[in-house]
Amino acid sequence: MTDDASQSRTFLLAGRTQPAARPAPGLHVVATPIGHLGDISLRALETLAGADVIACEDTRMTRRLTDRYGIETQLIPYHDHNGASMRPRILARLAAGGAIALVSDAGTPLVSDPGFKLVVEAAEAGHRIHPIPGPSALLAALVAAGLPTDRFLFDGFLPPKDGQRRNRIAELKAIPSTLVLYESGPRLPESLADLAEGLGPRPAAVCRELTKTFEEVRRADLATLAAHYAEAGPPKGEIVLVIGPPQEEAVEDMDVDAALARALSDHSLKDAVAAVAGVTGRPKREVYARALALTRSGDD
């Protein structure tokens, strides 16, 4: 790593040069745009311009961003293939009081990229980790899909091998949450076919090239999406799959009545109604009305 004493700590914003102070020592985990370069935050620009160096997966990808905003900070490659040799060098610089920015090719670092090991070792060594939040493909897809967002599970990429992929889908089936997955274009048709078979007719969305020129969100049930891509062929670009949670089976009236009959044999009317409403998910007022009907029919 070269000396950064002569580095210009500035960036361009709307054609004007802006000063950037050197950030606090530590590892700054900086979210960068997933497509549209205008999605960068002001804090991220200041951090990238002020840092001693920027560690990135692919210097060519990150240079598109730094050139756009006139940032001259030195770029150093940090990826799966050189991580073992680069981590000690980065950790040594942190130990000397360095301020290092970590970015991925796109989006928030550590989400399906090699930054995780660096952050773990930096934290274990006692260095400060500074999160600089911003764009995330998984969150962008989640809000665009039109599916429940109150509880979701991100599970990264499904296994590429058929048997392992189907086993993983079987494990995901019982999770009562919206599922968010990453997938590559070439594997999308077969993954959708396995998801449709393993999860059933759930609503889903294929979110492709988010924030880019050819952004597309295709919504349908899994079987319909699988049939579409089986015919159309693998799509191009970055893909996020969002799949709705399993549908709760409707509780039949006779099931409610049977549960009430059992509860009323051991509990007061009030306690029986509360217990059955909690188990079945039916409104307490509705369960109370059925309980009254049952007790009246029993008196006749």
C-alpha positions in Angstrom: 0.0 0.0 0.0 1.4 3.3 -1.0 1.7 6.5 1.1 -1.5 8.6 0.9 0.0 11.9 2.2 -0.5 13.6 -1.1 -4.0 12.3 -1.7 -6.6 14.8 -2.7 -9.4 14.4 -0.2 -12.2 15.9 -2.3 -15.1 14.8 -4.4 -17.3 16.3 -7.1 -20.9 17.0 -6.5 -23.0 18.7 -9.1 -19.8 19.9 -10.8 -18.4 21.5 -7.7 -15.4 20.3 -5.7 -16.3 19.4 -2.1 -13.8 18.9 0.7 -13.8 15.6 2.5 -12.3 15.2 6.0 -10.3 12.1 6.8 -12.8 9.7 8.6 -12.1 8.2 12.0 -9.6 5.3 12.2 -11.2 1.9 11.5 -12.9 -0.1 8.8 -15.7 1.8 7.1 -18.1 -0.6 5.4 -19.6 1.5 2.7 -22.8 0.7 0.7 -22.5 1.7 -3.0 -25.1 1.8 -5.8 -26.5 -1.5 -7.2 -26.9 0.1 -10.6 -27.8 3.8 -10.7 -24.7 5.8 -9.7 -26.9 8.6 -8.4 -28.0 6.4 -5.5 -24.8 7.0 -3.6 -25.2 8.8 -0.3 -23.4 12.1 0.6 -21.8 10.4 3.7 -20.6 7.5 1.5 -18.9 10.0 -0.9 -17.2 11.8 2.0 -16.0 8.6 3.4 -14.6 7.2 0.1 -12.9 10.5 -0.7 -11.4 10.9 2.8 -10.3 7.3 3.5 -6.7 6.3 3.2 -7.5 3.5 0.7 -10.6 1.8 -0.7 -10.6 -2.0 -0.6 -12.9 -3.4 -3.4 -13.8 -6.6 -5.1 -13.0 -5.3 -8.6 -11.1 -2.1 -9.0 -12.6 -1.6 -12.5 -16.1 -1.6 -11.1 -15.3 0.7 -8.3 -13.4 3.1 -10.5 -16.6 3.8 -12.5 -18.0 5.2 -9.2 -14.9 7.1 -8.1 -14.3 8.6 -11.6 -17.9 9.8 -11.7 -17.4 11.7 -8.4 -13.8 12.8 -8.9 -12.5 10.7 -6.0 -8.8 10.0 -6.1 -8.4 7.6 -3.2 -6.2 4.7 -4.0 -8.1 1.5 -4.8 -6.8 -1.9 -3.7 -8.2 -5.3 -4.7 -9.8 -7.4 -2.0 -11.7 -10.5 -3.1 -12.1 -14.2 -2.6 -8.9 -15.1 -4.5 -6.5 -12.7 -2.7 -8.2 -12.4 0.7 -5.8 -14.6 2.6 -2.8 -12.5 1.6 -4.6 -9.1 1.7 -6.2 -9.3 5.1 -3.0 -9.2 7.1 -1.9 -6.1 5.2 -5.2 -4.4 5.8 -5.2 -5.4 9.4 -1.7 -4.0 9.8 -2.8 -0.7 8.4 -5.8 -0.6 10.7 -3.4 -1.3 13.6 -1.4 1.7 12.6 -4.5 4.0 12.8 -5.6 3.7 9.2 -9.0 4.7 7.9 -10.0 2.1 5.3 -13.2 1.9 3.3 -14.5 -1.5 2.2 -16.9 -1.7 -0.7 -18.4 -4.5 -2.8 -19.0 -4.4 -6.5 -22.5 -3.2 -5.8 -24.8 -2.7 -2.8 -24.0 -3.3 0.9 -20.8 -5.2 1.6 -20.9 -8.6 3.5 -24.2 -9.6 1.8 -23.0 -12.5 -0.4 -19.6 -11.1 -0.9 -16.0 -11.7 0.5 -16.0 -8.8 3.0 -17.3 -10.9 5.9 -14.0 -12.5 6.9 -12.2 -9.1 6.9 -14.9 -7.6 9.2 -14.7 -10.6 11.5 -10.9 -10.4 11.9 -10.9 -6.6 12.2 -13.5 -6.7 15.0 -11.6 -9.5 16.7 -8.5 -7.4 16.6 -10.4 -4.6 18.4 -10.7 -2.2 15.4 -13.8 0.0 15.1 -16.2 -1.1 12.3 -18.1 1.9 10.9 -21.3 1.0 8.9 -22.1 3.5 6.1 -25.6 2.3 5.1 -27.1 2.7 1.7 -28.3 0.7 -1.3 -29.1 -3.0 -1.0 -30.5 -5.3 -3.7 -32.3 -7.5 -1.2 -34.2 -4.6 0.3 -34.9 -2.9 -3.0 -36.4 -6.2 -4.3 -38.4 -6.7 -1.1 -40.1 -3.3 -1.3 -40.8 -3.7 -5.1 -42.2 -7.2 -4.9 -45.6 -6.3 -3.3 -45.3 -9.2 -0.8 -45.4 -9.1 3.0 -42.4 -7.3 4.5 -43.1 -7.6 8.2 -41.0 -10.8 8.5 -38.6 -12.1 5.9 -35.7 -14.5 5.5 -32.7 -13.8 3.2 -31.1 -17.1 2.2 -28.5 -16.0 -0.4 -28.0 -18.2 -3.4 -29.6 -21.7 -3.6 -27.1 -24.6 -4.1 -26.3 -25.1 -7.8 -26.6 -28.9 -7.7 -30.1 -30.3 -8.2 -30.3 -32.6 -5.2 -28.8 -30.0 -2.8 -31.1 -27.3 -4.1 -34.2 -29.4 -3.6 -33.2 -30.3 -0.1 -32.6 -26.7 0.7 -36.0 -25.8 -0.7 -37.6 -28.5 1.5 -36.0 -26.9 4.5 -37.3 -23.4 3.6 -40.9 -24.7 3.1 -42.0 -24.5 6.7 -40.5 -21.0 7.4 -43.5 -18.7 8.0 -41.8 -15.7 6.3 -41.3 -14.1 3.0 -38.2 -15.6 1.4 -35.6 -13.5 -0.5 -33.0 -15.3 -2.7 -30.3 -14.3 -5.1 -30.1 -16.2 -8.4 -28.1 -16.1 -11.6 -29.8 -15.8 -15.0 -28.6 -19.2 -16.3 -29.9 -21.0 -13.2 -33.2 -19.1 -12.8 -35.5 -21.4 -14.9 -34.5 -24.6 -13.1 -34.5 -22.9 -9.7 -38.0 -21.6 -10.3 -39.2 -25.1 -11.4 -37.8 -26.6 -8.2 -39.3 -23.8 -6.1 -42.7 -24.3 -7.7 -42.6 -28.0 -7.0 -41.2 -27.7 -3.5 -43.2 -24.7 -2.2 -46.4 -25.0 -4.1 -48.5 -22.1 -5.6 -47.0 -19.2 -3.6 -47.0 -15.6 -5.0 -43.5 -14.5 -6.0 -41.6 -11.8 -7.9 -38.6 -12.0 -10.1 -36.8 -8.7 -9.7 -34.1 -8.1 -12.4 -31.6 -5.3 -13.0 -33.0 -3.1 -10.2 -32.3 0.6 -10.5 -30.8 0.0 -14.0 -32.0 0.9 -17.5 -33.8 -2.4 -18.0 -35.2 -2.8 -14.5 -38.0 -5.4 -14.4 -40.3 -6.8 -11.7 -42.4 -9.8 -12.9 -45.0 -10.9 -10.4 -47.0 -14.2 -10.5 -47.2 -17.5 -8.7 -44.1 -19.7 -8.8 -45.6 -22.1 -11.3 -46.5 -19.3 -13.7 -43.0 -17.7 -13.4 -41.3 -21.1 -13.9 -43.4 -21.7 -17.1 -42.5 -18.2 -18.4 -38.8 -18.6 -18.0 -38.8 -22.2 -19.2 -40.3 -20.8 -22.5 -38.5 -17.4 -22.6 -35.1 -18.8 -21.5 -32.6 -17.5 -19.0 -32.8 -13.7 -18.5 -29.8 -11.4 -18.4 -28.7 -9.3 -15.4 -28.7 -9.4 -11.6 -31.7 -11.2 -10.2 -33.4 -11.3 -6.8 -36.3 -13.7 -6.1 -38.9 -12.7 -3.5 -41.4 -15.5 -2.5 -44.5 -15.0 -0.3 -44.9 -16.9 3.0 -46.9 -20.1 3.2 -50.6 -19.5 3.2 -52.4 -20.3 6.4 -55.0 -23.0 5.9 -58.5 -21.8 6.7 -59.9 -23.1 9.9 -63.3 -24.7 9.2 -66.3 -23.9 11.3 -66.6 -27.5 12.4 -63.0 -27.4 13.7 -63.8 -24.3 15.7 -66.9 -25.9 17.1 -64.9 -29.1 18.0 -62.2 -27.0 19.8 -64.8 -25.1 21.7 -66.6 -28.2 22.8 -63.4 -29.5 24.2 -62.4 -26.2 25.9 -65.9 -25.7 27.4 -65.7 -29.0 29.1 -62.8 -27.8 31.3 -63.0 -24.0 31.2 -65.3 -21.1 31.7 -67.0 -19.6 28.6 -64.5 -16.6 28.7 -61.4 -18.8 29.0 -62.6 -21.2 26.4 -63.2 -18.4 23.9 -59.8 -16.9 24.5 -58.0 -20.2 24.2 -59.8 -21.2 20.9 -59.4 -17.8 19.4 -55.6 -17.9 20.1 -55.2 -21.4 18.6 -57.3 -20.9 15.5 -56.5 -17.3 14.8 -60.3 -16.5 14.4 -61.6 -13.2 15.8 -62.6 -13.5 19.5 -66.0 -11.9 18.8 -66.7 -14.6 16.2 -65.6 -17.4 18.5 -67.7 -16.0 21.3 -70.8 -16.0 19.1 -70.2 -19.7 18.2 -69.6 -20.6 21.8 -72.9 -19.0 22.7 -74.6 -20.9 19.9 -73.1 -24.2 21.2 -74.1 -23.6 24.8 -77.7 -22.7 23.7 -78.0 -25.8 21.5 -76.8 -27.9 24.4 -79.5 -26.5 26.7 -82.3 -27.3 24.2 
